[in-house]
Every structure is written in C-alpha cells, then in structure tokens.
Amino acid sequence: MKFIRIGAIALIALVLVIYTGAVGFMYFNQRALQYEATGEITPLAGAALPNATEISIPVDGAVINGWYQPPQPGKPLIVYYKGNSGSFSAEHIRYERFVSEGFGFLAFDYRGFPLSPGAISEAGILDDAIAAYDWAAAKNVPIVIWGRSLGTGPATYVASERDAKALLLETPFLSAVAVAAERYPILPVSWVMLDQFRSDEWIADVTEPVMVAHGTADRTIDVSNGERLFALAPNPDELWIVPNAGHSDLWNADIWEKAKAFFIRSGAVN
C-alpha cells in the first residue's frame, strides 16, 4: 500500500512538472507561437497599383511602412489592418480591386512584420494602428476601417478611439485570449497571455456601424467568435456568415461586394 501511495505521489509530481513546464514554455515563447511575422514582400512595382505610393509613418521613435493611394471624389479611404501572416503586400489583389472602383487605401505592416522593423507586441500593434489612422485622417477624406483576422483587434480598438464611417471585421476573434483558451483549454492562458486583444471590451465604445463576416468552416478562429462579437456591437449593421467558408476564403466568396454595399449604407460613399 505504501508503494502505491508513493507511486501515486510520484505520478502527480511528474504531471505537475510537465504541466508547469508546458505553461513556462508557453509563457516564454508565446509571441513566437502567436504571430507568424515572416513572409515574402511584394514590391509595389510588382503590383498593379501605378498610382499608389510607398509611405512611412513615424510611431514611438520608429516607423511603419506601407502603401497609400487616395480615393476618388465621393469614395472613402479604406484603412486596412492586416492579419497575422506575412506582409500586407501579399494582399495586393485586394488593394487593386479597391482602387479600380475609386476607393483609396492605406495598408501597412505592424512593427516586427516584414516591411516594418521592430519587436512585436500588442501595445506596439495598437500604437501602430492609431498612428496609421491618424496619418490617414490628416488627408481629410471619409475613412472606413477594415480589419482581417488579427487585424480585427487593432481595427476594433481604433474604432473605439476614433470616429470613422464604418467598421468591417473579417473573421474576427472575440478576443485573442478567447481563441487561445479554446485552443489550449487545460492551460491558464488568461493568466499568462501577454497580448490578449480584448475586442470584446473595446467594441462597447464603437459607435460606427459594424459588419462582421465569417465562415462556418473557419478552423483558425471559430465562427462563434464573430457571432458573439457582433452581438456586443452597439451599432450592428450586418452579420454575414458564409457556409463552408474557411479562414481565408471570404475574398473569393466576394466579400468585396458585401463591403461596398455596407460602406454605401454607412454613408461613406456619396
């Protein structure tokens, strides 16, 4: 009996050591696990954007780098907050579509992503997001905010702090910590996660009309995140759920047509 008790204690101790090690590994490596900041850079010359320019925006003694093209009269400027993977420049097909229909755009890499040197953190991403919006606002044109995936966090934060015409959230999380808790249910992520992106709290201060787009087959951020975040929006406009669409499928599902209709309803298009 004594040996059984000792064995049970040893087993519990081993489990605790393994669990503590897993929590420690997650804590010290969490940003490497959370962000996918590497990827190829598409040069502006390689995109079909002959009227766009490369821009650098100062923030916190550093700079964020991106592309900008002003809108045509009567159309808004889309401030685009990219997702978690690679460089914003990889999505140039989106910007080409925007400008082909008279919309302007500002897109950029957060610090620590391919075109903007620096270290990645939630505080840095939010500062970069505000700096980009303020740079765009100085152009004195109507602004709409579009956030995708990770970018829905800073997009929601900016909308809570600034006054845009509309907020479009593509495959959003309720919060980054909610997604982490769903993915690692046995780990105390709410205690140890540094970059939690609490969109569920920021949305309460968003006065802009809100559209949320999500797919039912999203395996990166479950569709329930978008549904729950939309339910918290003070000024909800549309919840667009696409059957069988995954995390990166909404552009091919023609989210652009839905976005244009939303921007018209919001009064951003004259």
N, C-alpha and C positions, 0 to 999 in steps of 0.2 A: 504493500500500500504506500509505503514511504517513497519507493522508487517511482510509483505512478504520480505521486504528488510532485516530486522533484522534476519528473519529465514534463508534467503539465506546466509547471512554473517556467521551465526552460523554453518550452514551446511558446508560451505567452511572451516571454522576454525576447525571443527571436522575432516574433511577429511585430512587437513594438519597435525593435531595432530596424527591421525592414521598413515599417511604416514611417518611422522618423526619418530614415534615410531618403525615402521617396519624397516626403514633404520638404526635406532640406534640398534635395536635388531640384525640385520644382521651384523653390524659392530663389535659389541662386542662379538658376538658368531660365527663369520664367520669360524673360524678354526674348531670348533666343527661341523659345518654344512658341511664343505668342505671335511674333512678327516674321514675315517672310520678305525680308528687305532687299533681296538680291534679284537681279534680272537684267536683261538686255535693255539698253537705251536706244530708242528710235530717234535719230536726229531729226530736227524739224524739217530739214531739206528732204528727208525721206518720206514725209507725209504730204498729202495733197492739201496743204494749207498755205498757199503762196502769200496770203495777206496777214498771217499770224506772225508774231514776234516773240523772241525769247526775252524773258523778263527775270529780274532778280529782286526779291523783296527783303529788306532788312528786318531782322527779328532777333532780339536778345543778343546783339553783337555778332550775329551770324547772318546767313542769307538762305532763303529758299528759292529754288529755281523752277521756272515753269514756262508755259506758253500762254499768250493772250491774243485775242482778236476782238475788237469792239463790235457791238451789234449794229445792224442797220436800223434806221429810224423806225420806231414803233415796236421794236423787238427788245427783249431783255438780254442781259448778260447772265450766263449760267456760271456760277462759281461751283466748280466740280471738286468734290472731296473723294479721292481715290480709295480703293480697297487696300487689302493687306499685302498683296503680292506685287513685287517688282516695281517698275516705274510707271508713272501716269502716262508716259509717252507711248506705252504699248497699246493704249486705247485710242489711238489717233483716229480710228474709223468713226468713233463716236463724235469727236470734235469736227471731223469733216462733214458729218451729217448735220450737226448743229449749224455750221456756218453756211452750208448750202441752202439753208432755209432762212437765213438772215439773222439767226441768233448769234450772239457773241459768247465767248467762253474764256474762263481763266482756269487752268489746271496746273498742278504743281506736285512736286514730291515733298513730303514732310522731311524734316531733318533726319538723317540716318537712312533714307531711301536713296536709290541710285544717283539722282541728279542733285541732291542737296546734302552736303556733308554734315556730319554731326552725330550725336547719340540719340537713340530713340527713347522716348518716354511719353506717357500720357500728357504730362504738363507741357512738354515740348510740342506735341502734336496739336494740342488745344491752342497754344500760343501761335503756332504757325497758321492755324485755321483762322484765328481772329485777324492776324496780320494780313492774310490774303484777302479776307473780306473787306477790311478797311482800305486796302490798296484799291480794290475794285470799286468800293463805294465812292472813292475820290473822283471817279470818272463821271459821276452824276448821271448815271443811266439806271433804269429799273434792274433790280437784281433778283434772281431766283437761285435757290440753293439746292444742289443735287448731291446727295451722299450715297455711296455704294459700299455695302459690307462694313469693313472697319470704318470707312469714311462717314457712315451714318452717325457715329458717335460725335466727332467734331462738327458735323453738319447740324445735328440737333443742338449741341452746345452753342454754336454760333447763332442759330435761330433764336435761342433763348436770351442771347445777349444783344442782338442787333435786330433791325427791322427790315426784313426782306419782303418780297411779294409772295413767296411761296416756298415750301419745304417739301422736297421729294426724297423719300427714303427707299432705296432699293436694297432688298434683302437685309433689313436691319436686325440688330440684336436688341433685346430688351435692355440688356447691359452686357458688357463683355464678361463680367463676373458670373452672370446668369448662365451664359453659354459654357463657361469653364466648369461651373457646378454641374451642369447637365452631362458634360463630357467626363468629368472626374468626380463622381458622386461620393466617393469614400474619402476624398481629400478635403481639408478645411480651406478651400480656396478663398472664401470670403475673408479669412483672417490673414492670409499670406499674399494675396494677389495685389500687386502694386498698381497696375493700370486697369482700373475696373470700368471706366467709361459708363457712367451711370445715366444713360439716356432716359431710363425710367424716371429719374428725378428731374432732369433738365427739361423734359417735354412739358412739364407743368407750366413752364414760363414761356412756351412757344405760342405766340399769338397768330402767327402766319397760318394760312390753310395748309393742311398736311395731307399728302398722299403717300401711302405705303404700298410697295409692290413686293410680292414674294411668290415663291414656287412651292408646291406641295412636296416635291421630291428633293428639296434642299437638304443635303447631308452635312453641310458646313454650319449653317445656322438654321435651326428648325423653324418651320413656318409659324409655329405658335409664338415665336418671338415677335414677328411682325404684327400678328394679330393682337397680342397683348399691348404692344407699344401703341398701336393705332387706337386702342380702346382708352388710352390715357391722354390722347391729344385733346386739348381744349377746343380746337377748331378743326375737327376732322373733315376731310373732303371725300376721299375715296380709298378703299382698301381693295387692291387688285390682286387677287390670288390666281395664279396660273397653274392649272392641273398638270402634274407630271413634270414641271419645270425644276431644274436643279439650280445650284447657286450661281452659275454663270450663263444661264440660258435666257434671261429676260430680254437681253438686247435682240436676240434672234426671234423672240416672241413679240417683238415690235413695241417694246416699252416706249420708244420714242414717240409713237403716235399717241399713246396714252398720256405721255408727259406734255406734249403740245396742247392737248385738249385741257389738261389740268392748268397749264400756265395761262391759257385763254380765260378759263373760268375764274382764275385768281386775279385777273385784271392786269397781268404783267404784259400782255400783248395788246397793242392798240389797233 
